[in-house]
Structure formats: structure tokens, C-alpha cells
Amino acid sequence: MEGEPTLRLRIFDLNCWAIRYLSKRRQERVRLIGDTLCQQGFDLALLQEVWSEQDYSDLKVKLAGSYPFSHYFRSGVIGSGLCVFSRFPILDTLLYQYSLNGYPYMLQHGDWFCGKSVGLPGSRAGVTAPLLSLSLQLHAEYCRDKDAYLPHRLVQAWELAQFIRHTSKAADVVLLGGDLNMHPEDVGIRLLRGWTGLRDAFAEATRFEGCKNGCTLVPDNCFTDKSELLPFPLGIRIDYILYKAISSFTVKCEELKTTTGPAPGMDIPFSDHEAVMATLHIQRQGQPAGATLGTADPALADVVTEARTEVGVGLRAAQRQRYSSGRMAVLALLLLLLQAAAALGTLAGLGTEQPFPKLSFCLLAFLALGVLVLATGLHLFHTMEVKMLHGTDDQMWMVLRALQERP
């Protein structure tokens, strides 16, 4: 009702870069993150890249007094790395793993093994009915000039938008925090915000304090790969806190902060990413306005068209890779069949005037079998990739048609 007290919600979001055996000073930084969360008293902490469940367990023990409710989202081979700590009761949880997440043979990147996902903890906070918060991470970019993963990241952004639309119907407030691995002007961000109506805390904040332009990957961070930021002397903003109110509530961002290098009193920062901290005011209004599932942005049709174009490029590339791997599998199978025919001919006594080269024959057979297994696996993978890209393109086409037919 009008005049009800405003809920002041403080949110902490951080990509922790806590990869066991690989991340520098990982355990020290995880302890530092836990100490800071205990001291600062946030209401909600959304963490990504906590790849070790032991790190999560240590944080859970340390934060039990300040954040009695927590959850760790498990997926993929090595886990999603997502976890949430909350002052408010977590009513239920849901994990959605994106249908496309890179390539298993790109071992140096490893996104496929992580099972990139969006984790949803539903909670109840103060004056609000259910509060829907999401912690997530999308596929990394790696190379902006030749971004082979852009179609996958767009599929993830589209699936995330659809996920939010279909899970936010019973919520009053939706919060999203995470490493989206996209710049604010990228088509994936515009697609996500346009299709869900989410608002960017950085753009909406009354007060801002932190790195220039809200950047969260900055050259001054001692853990950052400086070569990746050469085209961006100030850094890039790829970590976000997004929000929207549904039904009879309004949400305003009073303040947004980012960390700016080393933690207070320390010689190291929390992570190779800067943390994002937002203070939101949630207020109940007079009459319920009904659930809103998205914003009719006049430019949304152009954004969907641009996204479809990029997905189409990825679809054609996947079709070529499927054809190449399939052809390789067929050639390997034919080679095995020829070897089998030669072996049967030898057993039948044909061509016995020369000794049979058993070692060379076995090595060639093992090579052909290995190629057959590998090529078949790649063909199946790229077949599924084609189906997922094709399905996303169909969904976008239906949305685009509906937008164009709207008066």
C-alpha cells in the first residue's frame, strides 16, 4: 500500500576468479572476500567462478552468522561456479544450463566443461512478495575481432531472456547479477534488456563511485591480462546488476559502486574483475499494475534482426563443420572397410606371395578407428549445435514477426 516503508536492498556481485591450481593467490582472495562480506553487511551476495566446492564450504561457514541462507549451483563437469549468500530465506532454487556453451575440443578455454548456467534463488525480502534473483555467467569472448563464440553467447542471452520472462510471473522484483562477458552496447545486452525490460543499475544510479564508466575489467588490476585490454585503455564493463519491478512495486538504484584495485589494507584485489555493489530502494505502490513480461521497445525489432543475423552466421559455420566432420567419419569408415577386406583376403590365402605387414596394418587400423570415433563425435556435436542455433533462429523469427505486426 501507499506509504509502506521502503526496503533498502544492498547487493554485492563479483566474478571471483577462483580456479583451483590456476588462479593466483586464490585461497587468500577467497578469505578476503569472506571477510569483506562479513564486515560490509550486504543483503545479497551473487558470486561467480567459485569453482571449488571447498571454497564455497569455507565461505558458508565464515558467513553463516551474517548470511544464514546460501546455495551452490552444480552443473557441467567441473561445476557452474555460481553461488548465492542471502540474509533473506531462500524459498526455492532452479538451475538452467544453456543449450550451447562453446566447444569441448577447445580445451584451452574450458567453457564447455563448466556448464555455464543461470542460477535462480527465489526469496522473500521485507515488504516484497517473492524476490527473484539470478546469478549467472555467459560464455567468454576471448577475441573481440574474431569472436567465434558470439552465436553461442547470443543463444545464451536469448535463453536467459526467455528464462526470465517465464520464471518472473510470480515475483514482484527481479534482480540479475553476473559476468555477462558483453559490453553495454553489444547486441546480446540490448537483446536481453529489450526483451525483458531489465534496467541497468549503472545507467539508473543516482550516485556512482568507482572505476570510470563503471568498468569492471581494468588495466590497473594486477591480475588482469593487459594484452586483452589494449584497445580499451580505461577497461571494459562486462559485470552487471540489472533489475526490474513487477506488479505494484517500484525499484530505484540509489547508489552503485565498484571496487578500484587492491582491497582496503591489502596488496591484492578480490579478483581479476572488480566487484559491483548496488543499493536499491524497493517501494510498494498503490494498486497492482499486473505482471509485465517485457518492454515494447520500438527498436527491439532491429535488435532481434541483428541478433538473428549473427545467429545465422553461426548456423552456417556449424553446418560446414558438421559436413566436414561427417565426411571425415565416412572416409575413416571406408578405410577401415578396405583394411578389413585386405585382412580377409590374406586369411583366405590371397596375395600370400609377399609377407603381410602386420605392424603397419595395425597402426593404420588404430589411426582410422581413432579418426572415426573423433569425427563421429564432432559430427554429433555439430548436429546438436545446428539444431540449437536453428531453434533459436525460429524463435527469434516468431518474435520479430509479432513485433512487426504490432500496431
C-alpha positions, -999 to 999 in steps of 0.1 A, spaced: 0 0 0 10 36 -4 33 48 23 46 14 33 83 15 43 109 13 16 131 -18 16 168 -8 12 185 -38 -5 223 -39 -8 237 -63 -34 273 -75 -39 282 -91 -72 317 -105 -81 334 -128 -106 358 -144 -80 382 -160 -105 387 -188 -81 400 -216 -103 418 -243 -83 455 -246 -92 453 -219 -118 441 -186 -102 468 -167 -84 465 -164 -46 431 -180 -48 427 -191 -12 439 -158 2 415 -139 -20 385 -162 -11 392 -155 26 394 -118 18 361 -119 0 345 -137 30 360 -111 55 346 -82 34 311 -97 31 311 -102 69 321 -66 76 300 -48 50 267 -65 58 252 -68 23 217 -83 20 226 -105 -11 259 -117 -25 260 -131 -60 293 -148 -68 306 -164 -100 336 -186 -107 338 -202 -73 349 -235 -90 359 -253 -58 331 -266 -36 356 -265 -7 359 -227 -12 321 -225 -11 320 -246 21 346 -223 37 327 -192 27 294 -208 40 310 -215 74 325 -180 77 293 -162 65 268 -183 85 262 -155 110 257 -127 85 242 -148 57 222 -177 71 209 -187 37 231 -199 8 231 -222 -22 257 -236 -46 246 -244 -81 262 -276 -96 264 -283 -133 288 -294 -160 320 -314 -155 336 -290 -130 305 -271 -119 288 -238 -127 309 -218 -102 277 -200 -92 267 -195 -55 245 -171 -36 245 -159 0 215 -142 14 202 -125 45 166 -135 35 152 -170 34 157 -188 1 123 -203 -7 134 -224 -37 161 -227 -63 164 -236 -100 194 -240 -123 191 -237 -161 221 -248 -182 224 -231 -216 220 -254 -246 252 -241 -263 283 -233 -244 314 -234 -266 333 -265 -279 346 -295 -260 377 -296 -281 387 -260 -272 405 -272 -240 424 -240 -235 391 -221 -230 372 -247 -210 338 -230 -210 321 -262 -223 333 -282 -193 320 -256 -168 284 -260 -179 277 -222 -179 243 -216 -164 219 -192 -147 211 -200 -110 178 -188 -96 172 -185 -59 137 -173 -50 133 -155 -17 111 -131 3 125 -98 14 108 -74 37 79 -55 21 81 -76 -11 64 -108 -21 88 -132 -39 121 -116 -49 136 -134 -79 174 -131 -80 197 -146 -106 234 -152 -106 249 -161 -140 279 -161 -163 278 -162 -201 305 -176 -225 337 -156 -225 346 -136 -256 384 -143 -258 389 -124 -291 367 -94 -300 379 -91 -336 373 -128 -344 346 -138 -319 338 -174 -328 317 -177 -297 293 -148 -305 265 -170 -318 267 -192 -287 267 -161 -264 236 -148 -283 218 -181 -278 227 -179 -241 214 -143 -239 182 -153 -257 176 -183 -235 183 -162 -204 157 -136 -216 132 -163 -222 140 -179 -188 134 -146 -170 102 -140 -188 88 -174 -179 100 -175 -143 92 -139 -132 55 -142 -134 51 -149 -96 78 -124 -85 75 -87 -75 111 -78 -81 137 -94 -105 174 -89 -98 202 -102 -121 239 -101 -113 268 -116 -131 295 -116 -156 278 -113 -190 310 -111 -210 295 -84 -232 299 -47 -235 269 -25 -227 263 -16 -264 267 -52 -276 237 -68 -294 234 -95 -267 229 -70 -239 205 -49 -259 185 -81 -268 184 -92 -231 173 -58 -218 149 -51 -246 131 -84 -243 129 -85 -205 126 -48 -196 156 -51 -172 172 -18 -162 209 -13 -158 219 -2 -123 249 18 -136 228 38 -160 200 43 -134 221 50 -103 216 84 -86 252 82 -73 281 63 -87 316 57 -72 343 36 -87 361 29 -119 355 53 -148 324 43 -169 317 16 -144 344 -7 -159 349 -40 -141 379 -53 -161 406 -26 -158 443 -24 -167 452 -13 -132 442 -47 -118 474 -67 -112 456 -99 -122 442 -87 -155 457 -97 -188 468 -63 -201 471 -75 -237 434 -82 -239 426 -46 -229 450 -28 -253 420 -15 -274 403 -3 -242 427 19 -222 401 26 -195 389 -10 -193 356 -27 -201 323 -31 -183 312 -68 -185 298 -73 -150 263 -60 -143 235 -57 -118 202 -54 -137 167 -52 -121 131 -46 -127 99 -43 -107 67 -62 -115 31 -56 -104 27 -29 -77 64 -23 -68 89 2 -80 127 -1 -78 152 27 -78 190 24 -77 202 49 -51 239 41 -53 263 20 -74 299 13 -66 328 -7 -80 360 -16 -63 391 1 -76 420 -22 -73 435 -36 -41 412 -43 -12 415 -19 18 447 -27 37 458 -54 12 482 -55 -17 458 -76 -39 423 -71 -53 394 -95 -47 397 -109 -83 408 -100 -118 373 -85 -120 361 -55 -99 332 -61 -76 299 -43 -83 278 -31 -53 244 -16 -56 219 -1 -32 183 -5 -44 152 10 -29 120 -11 -33 87 6 -27 51 -7 -29 28 15 -48 -10 19 -47 -27 -6 -69 -12 -36 -86 -3 -30 -122 -2 -66 -132 28 -86 -142 48 -72 -170 69 -97 -190 88 -73 -212 91 -38 -226 78 -29 -260 110 -11 -272 104 4 -306 140 -5 -315 136 -41 -303 128 -54 -338 161 -40 -351 179 -57 -322 163 -90 -328 171 -87 -366 207 -80 -358 208 -109 -334 193 -132 -360 219 -122 -385 247 -132 -361 230 -165 -352 226 -172 -389 264 -167 -394 270 -192 -366 244 -216 -381 261 -217 -414 295 -222 -398 281 -251 -377 266 -267 -409 300 -265 -426 317 -281 -396 290 -308 -394 296 -316 -431 334 -317 -427 333 -339 -397 307 -362 -413 329 -365 -445 359 -373 -423 340 -400 -405 328 -416 -438 364 -416 -452 377 -432 -419 350 -459 -421 358 -466 -458 395 -470 -448 386 -495 -421 364 -514 -445 393 -516 -470 416 -528 -443 391 -554 -432 388 -566 -469 426 -568 -471 428 -588 -439 400 -612 -450 418 -616 -484 450 -626 -465 432 -651 -443 417 -666 -474 451 -671 -489 451 -644 -515 483 -624 -521 505 -647 -500 535 -642 -522 545 -612 -500 547 -611 -462 517 -594 -446 528 -561 -428 511 -567 -395 526 -538 -376 518 -512 -403 484 -527 -408 476 -525 -370 489 -489 -367 468 -478 -397 438 -495 -383 441 -479 -349 446 -445 -366 415 -450 -388 395 -461 -358 406 -431 -338 397 -407 -366 363 -424 -370 354 -421 -333 366 -384 -332 349 -374 -364 317 -391 -354 317 -374 -320 323 -340 -337 296 -347 -362 271 -354 -335 281 -324 -315 278 -300 -345 245 -317 -354 232 -307 -320 247 -272 -324 229 -268 -357 196 -278 -341 200 -253 -312 210 -224 -335 182 -233 -359 157 -235 -330 168 -201 -316 166 -186 -351 130 -199 -354 121 -184 -320 136 -150 -329 117 -150 -362 84 -156 -345 91 -127 -320 102 -105 -349 71 -112 -368 49 -104 -338 68 -71 -332 65 -61 -368 27 -68 -368 21 -49 -336 3 -17 -342 
